[in-house]
Amino acid sequence: MIIFGTNSSTIHPEKLDGGSCPFCKTKNQMWIQGYRKYFHVFWIPCFPLWRKVYSVCSHCKGVFEKQEFQSKELITSFEYFENNKIKIPWYHFTGIILFVVLITFISFLPILTK
């Protein structure tokens, strides 16, 4: 029986520079946050699938996507963080790494047993 599926992990939030909340208009209270979905086998992450990035206001707790911003400064800051700061966690490739190590070990096993 093989157990597989998808799961997600949260990407660490970071504060966005400038701009104001589209709902409550509070300045400098926006945080960028996201999560990344990954495929797993036996709950071991194998490879990442996609990510979802959004912004949260720490004052009113509103959740917003990039297209909901009116402030050009906030859009620029959001795009910078989205493209440069939000990376794939290394452990999302654990399954692939284990598979490569196993195949390498199996391929060298005949040489080691001689």
Secondary structure, 3 states (H helix, E strand, C coil): CCCEEEEEEEEEEEECCCCECCCCCCECCEEEEEEEEEEEECCEEEEEEEEEEEEEECCCCCEECHHHCCCHHHHHHHHHHHHHHCCCCHHHHHHHHHHHHHHHHHHHHHHHCC
